[in-house]
Amino acid sequence: MTDLARVIDVDPEKCLNCHACIAACPVKFCNDASGDYVKVNPDLCIGCGNCIDACTHDARRGVDDFDRWLQALSQGERMIAISAPALAANFPGQWQRVHGWLRSLGVREFFDVSFGAELTVKSYLSYAEKEKPATIIAQPCPAIVSYVEMYQPALIPWLAPADSPMVHTIKMIRQYFRNYADHKIVILSPCLAKRREFDAVGLGDYNVTYQAITDYLTREGVNLDSFPEVEFAGGVAERAVLFSTPGGLQRTVERENPQAAGKTRRIEGPHVVYDYLKALPAAINAGVAPVLIDCLNCEMGCNGGPGTVTRGQPVDVVESHIEKRQEEARHRYLNGGFLRSAGAARRRVRRMVDRFWKDGLYGRVYADRSPRYSIETPTNRQLEGLYQQMLKHSRQDFLNCGACGYGSCEQMATAIHNGLNRRENCFHYEKQSRNEMTQILFDGIRQTSEKLTRALDRFTGTAGESPAGELSPGETVSMRDVAEISRGMRTSVEEGLAHIERTIENMDVIRSSNRSTEERMNVLTEQIRSIGEIVGIINAIADQTKIIAFNAELEASSAGETGRSFEIVAAEIRRLANNTGASTTRIREKINEIQGSSNELVESSKREGANISAGAGIAAELQNVFGKLSRYAADADQQINRSIDTQVRVFEEAMSELEQIRHQIDGYFQQET
């Protein structure tokens, strides 16, 4: 058993998860709404297309084979076409020109599915005559067939064991028109689900919908009036051109058996046909079921299928095109009015049908696809748990509002149990959650209001002053405290600035005194240098005195006794000169020591002067920094005071508004209680 083809596509970007598609879906659980958008499971989807009309966001569209078919045709694929009866309703007055356009693209020949419907009626009547079943469920509608195979396999024995009109037509071509044996077949169709039928029977290559053809003609600007009308090949239909209209099967059967009207049930529309099928086994068991059930998924029949352009048009207008064609077909079988007998025309139709009908050729078997329906029904205990999760605690909580798309809280719980939905998509849960969130919000506003009241008290410093000393753990500082700190900082900065100014003044005095000392030391150094020069002069005089004394001694020694006294004087002078030289030598040594110390003192004085200048520069920089700090502290003090005044007004206004909101909330909850 093969997987079912995907015939419904979902655009996640456009899907709003509104669940309108689930509400329109006859089988519900083929939709998965557990995520951000509603996905479709092809193996559970019957392909009815109801969700496409229900989606107002253009998030769902039908999938057919148009693009694949057009590409194959452009590549030279040999091809013929069969056209469903709804062609006349979707291209009124131009349906034969559609064939002309297709022939221009390379399609070789065209066959009428209406004649396949004539063969289908023959197959039904033959089966009824031979097997005499209690009831026959007509199966031209693939959505009905898929529904029975998936969801009500107990009805499979009652499905007509014959092919649909389309498959009758395809088998007729393969059996009686062998010259097209190597040609692919494109089906011009009003139905998306037909793709599933072709896959099931292994016949039919391309399912191309009328909607896709119309979109292409519009997009490419193709004018059908520029193409010739092309007739059908093969058998010619009569009453069966009505097959696309609700009751068309019944009216065709009545042509062959006028008493069939009283034994046929005509029913269509997704809102009634599936409920009818659910109740059918009971009617069959009770022996009150009709012999033939002419059932279709779409309310307008195949004329308004999901692959048509007529959906939304007035039903009388749509069906008038089919009725017109039916009148033309009947007139044709009356030989243009030459034959006056309806019986004669009926015999002509039978002869035409018999040419292409063969016993055993058009049989159909069905597959039980219910094992793929893996939806688990929760137990009562599981349901209770699910209801608790959905905040359904009392009878009043079970709204069965249908907002989730399922129509009942139990089905929604079943979807959640199977992972096909989530509780957040339940209207009641969302409402209760919203109320809880509103309550939480209101409580939060109350708490915020109270906190703001305390904050305002702390902010303005009206909540009482803290005891002297450090703050206790967790205690906060009010803006008033910040202002006091700011003013204290400003005072400290100003005091520091005054101290620095006094320091600079003292540094200036020290620097001036150091300069005076340095100048005096320079003078002393010069004086010491002058003493050294005087000592040098004395040494020179002493040296000369020694020379003179020496000469005097020489003269005295040569003078004899008369020079004796002069020699003694000369010796004394020499001794005095020697003593003077020795004294001046010691004096010079002391002067050198004093001069060295004086030089060191001068250098030290210079270094101290440099340090004093550097200190004065640093003090000046500190004075500049503290001056800026003083100005910043003054500005900050003013700004803080202005900010406090502004914030107090803002807090007071906020408090007033919050008080009003709190009163409104209190009034709201008093009304609720």
Buried (B, 14 or more C-beta within 10 A) or exposed (E): EEEBBBBBEBEEEEBEBBBBBBBBBBBBBBBBBBEEBBBBBBBBBBBBBBBBBBBEEEBBBBBBBBEEBBEBBEEEBEBBBBBBBBBBBBBBEBBBBBBBBBBEEBBBBBBBBBBBBBBBBBBBBBBBEEEEBEBBBBBBBBBBBBBBBBBBBEBBEBBBBBBBBBBBBBBBBBEBBEEBEEBBBBBBBBBBBBBBBBBBBEBBBBBBBBBBBBEBBEEEEEEBEEBEEBEBBBBBBBBBBBBBBBBBBBBBBBBBBEEBEEBBBBBBBBEEBBEBBEEBBEBBEEEEBBBBBBBBBBBBBBBBBBBBBBBEBEBEEBBEBBBBBBEEBBEBBBEEEEBEEEEEBBEBBBEBBEEBBEEEBBEBEBBEBBEBBEBEEBEEEBBEBBBEBBBBEEEEBBBBEBBBBBBBBBBBBBBBBBEBBBBEBBBBBBBBBEEEEEEEEBEEBBEBBEEBBEBBBBBBBEBEEBEEEEEEEEEEEBBBBBBBEBBEBBEEBBEBBEEBBEBBEEBEEBBEEBEEBBEEBEEBBEEBEEBBEEBEEBBEBBEEBBEBBBEBBEEBEEEEEEBEEBBEEBBEBBEBBBEBBEBBEEBBEEBEEBBEEBEEBBEEBEEBBEEBEEBBEBBEEBBEBBBEBBEEBBEBBEEBBEBBEEBBEEBEEBBEEBEEBBEEBEEEEEEEE
